[in-house]
Amino acid sequence: MLLSNARPAKRQNVNPRDRAANQGDHPLEDRWWEGDDQPRGERLQKVLARAGVASRRHSEVMIDAGRVEVNGTVVRRQGTRVNPDVDVIRVDGVRVNVNENNEYFILNKPRGVQSTMSDDMGRPCVGDYVAEQTASGQRLFHVGRLDADTEGLLLLTNDGELANRLMHPKYEVSKTYLAFVLGEAGTKLINTLRQGVELDDGVAKADYVQIVDKNQGQSLLRVEIHEGRKHIVRRMLKAAGFPVQRLVRTKVHTVQLGDQKPGSLRALNDSELTALYKVVGL
């Protein structure tokens, strides 16, 4: 069985009215041109091959097998022409992304680095770590912020819609931190953070708290929270009597920092990107 190697598109669902506005009122068959003197669009197997689904020959096998849909209709006719900028193309039910212009990266932001793309005061900033990408014409921006003293996972992209949704409170995207604090934590702290801490801008609650280690008056905690208020983890722990000495963000939703070295940059893989799209409904 031939497998599809396609990168899933960020939008798996399309509003029919939006598609109709782009296509006009012509039915599906009227929009595919086979044998015109001036054929329009591109051959479907060529589009599939360019998107990384399979070679042209293997794409033709997939079309014969009825595994390819265009605008919700199974296509079996070889040479069918499509417009990759308008038509919704799926292989085995998964929409194929034929637009590779968007970029997605994870930076392990070191301590002392500003979450900005440039800094008027000459301080180290995120932009210093993506200078090669921006010099080549990529316009990247960071998804949310980590304060200068906080380390760890920072998403960078030029996909504005995904970035906005990841930051929007509506989607409650979780973030996980490792917090090194003063004081030997116990069950009381876990309950306090889970039940909520009163801050000057309202109550803040942690979704999950785990005591990883404690020794000689210090503790290492794993804290998961979906809020995005400024310095929220530091403020919660300080209010609970356990001031933070070091804070590292290790995960956003299911995307993990892993063993990525401080200051290093890597591209998101397909499964990570698909998970982010799914959690924000794209």
N, C-alpha and C positions, 0 to 999 in steps of 0.2 A: 504493500500500500504506500502510495506517495504521500509524504508529509508536507504540510505547508510551513515554510520558514518565515512567513510574513510577520512584520511588526504590526501588532494590532493598532488600529486607529484610535485616537483619543475619544472620538464621538462614535459610539456604537449605535446610537439612536438618532434619527433625523426627523424633524418635524415635516410631515408631508406638504404642508403649505409652503414652507421655505423651499423645498425641492421643486415644487410646482412653479414657484415664482422664478426660479432659475431656468427651468426647462421649458416653460410655456405649457400650453394645453395639449400638446400632441401626445398621443398614446405611445407606449413603449416602442412598438415596432416602427412607428413613424420617425423615431429619433435615431435609429440605427441605419447606416447607409452601407449597402453592399453592392458595389458595381456602378456607383455614380461616376459620371465623368470627372467630378471633383469631389472625391470622398472626403467626408469630414470626420474628425475624431481619430483615435488611435485603435489599432487592433487590440482586442482584449488580452490575448496571450502575451503581447509585447508589454502591456501595462503590468500584468501580473509578474512577468519576469523582472521588470525594472524594480518592482516593489519587493523583490526577494522571495516571492512565493516559491518559485521553482524555475527551471529553464523553460524556454518557450515550448519545447517539445513536451515536457512534462506538464506544463500548464494546459496544453491542448488535451492531454489525457484527462486532467481534472475536469475540463469543460465537458468532454465526452461523458464523463461519469456523473454529470449533474451536480458537481460540488461547488459550482460557482454561480452566484446570484448577482444581478445588476438591478438596482432599484427594486429589490424584493422579488424579482422574477428569475427563475433558474434559466441559465443560458446554456444551450448545447450546440449552437451553431458556430462553427469555426469562422474566424475572420470578422466576427461581430465588432463593430466600432463603438467606442465609448469615449466620453469626455471625463478624464480623471479628476478635473477640477470641479465637476458637478455631480457626476454619477456616483452612487453608493455601491461599492463593490465588496462582496463578501465571499470568503472561501470557508466552507464548512461552518457557516453561520457566524464567522468572526469577520468584522469589517477590516479591510486591508488599508493600511496607511500608505498612500502614494506620495505624500508630501513629507519630505525629510528635512524641511527647513528649520523646524523647532529643535532646540538643544536642551538637554537636561543633565545637570551635574550635581555631585555632592562634594562639598568642600569640608574638610576637617579643619574648622577655624581654630587657629592657635589662640591662646590667652594673650591679651594685649592688642588684638587686632580689631579695628573698628568695622562694624557691619555697614560699610558704605563702599561705593565703587571708586570714590576719590576722597581725599581729605585735604582741606585748605591749610591745615596746620602741619602737614607733612608726616602725620602719624601713619603707622602701618595700617592698611585697610584691605578689605576683600578684593578690591580691584587690582591690587598688586599680584594676587595669586591667579588671576585670569587674564593677565596682560596679553598673553600669547593669543588667547581666543578673541579678545576684543580687537587686537591689532589686525586680525584676519577678517574683521568686519562683523563679527558676531556681537549683537547687542544683548548682553546678559544683565539680569538684575537678580537680587537676592529675594527669597521668599521669606518675609518676616525678618526679624533681627535677633541676634544674640548680643548682649552687652559686651563691652570690651573684655571684661574679666571672665566671661563665660566661654567655654570651649565647645567644640564638637560639631555636630552635623548641621550644615547650612545648605539648603537647596538653592541652586542657581539655574535660571532658565530664561528663555525669551518668549515663553508661552504665558501671556498675560492672563488669559482666562483661567488656566489651571492655577496659577499663582494666587489670583484673587480668591478663588474658591478655597484653596488650602488655608488661607488666612481668615476666611469669613467664619464668624462664630456659629452660623447656621449648621455647618457640616461637622462641627465638634471633632476635628482631626486631632488625634492624640499625639502627645510628645512625651518621650521618656528621658529622664535625667538621672545621672549618678551625682549625688550630693555628698561631699565630705563636710561634716558638721562638727562643731564643738559640743560635747556632751554625749553620754552613753544612752542611746535611745532605747525605748522599750515599747510595750504594747500601748501604753498611754499616749505616746506620740502618734502612733499609727491611727488610733481611734480619733485623736484630735484632728489630724489632717483629713481623715475620711469624712468626719462629721462637719468640718468647716471651721475656718479661722476668720475671725472678724478683722478686716483691714479697713483702711480709711476710705476705700472706694467700694466696699461691700464684702460679703462673705466669699471666701475662696475655698474650694474643696478639691482634694486629690482624688483621682479615680482609683489609684492603686498605690500602696506604699509597702516596701519590703526593707527590712533591716538586713543588709548584706554582711556587715561585719561591725564590730565595736571593740575598742581596745584603748586603755589608758586615757580615758576621758574624751575620746573621739569616736564617731560613728560614720559608717558608709551606708547611705540609703539609696534605694531605687524608687523614684517618684514618677508616676504617670499622671498627666493632667491634660485636659483638652482646652483650657482657657489660654488666651493670648495676651493677657494684661501685662504691662511692663514690669519686669523683675518679679513676676508672680511667685516663682518658686523660692527665691531668696526672701521675699517678704513674708511668705507663709511660714517658713522655717524660723525666721527671726522672731516672728510674733509668737511662735510656739515655744520659744526659748532655746532654739538650736541654731545659732548663726552659722551661715555657710562659709566655709573656708575655700572650697573649690567646687565648681559646678561644670558638668560636662553633659551636653545633650547627645544621647546615643541612638535615638530612634525617632522617626516621624512616621506615624501610622505603622506600617510593617517594614519600612525602609530603614535598614540598620547601618550604623557606622562600621561595625565589625572591627577589624584590625587595621583599618586605614590610618596611615601615619599623619600626625599634625602637619598642616600646610599642604597636604596632597589633595589632588582633584581627580575624580573619576566620573565617568558617565553612568547614568542609571541604566540598568539592564531592562529588558522588555517586561519581565514579570513585575519588577518594582514599579515601572511606569504604569502598567496596567492596573496595579493595586491602587495607586494614587488617583487615577482616573475614576476608578470604581467608587472609591470612598466619597468623592465629591460629585458623583452623578454625571460624569462626562462620558 
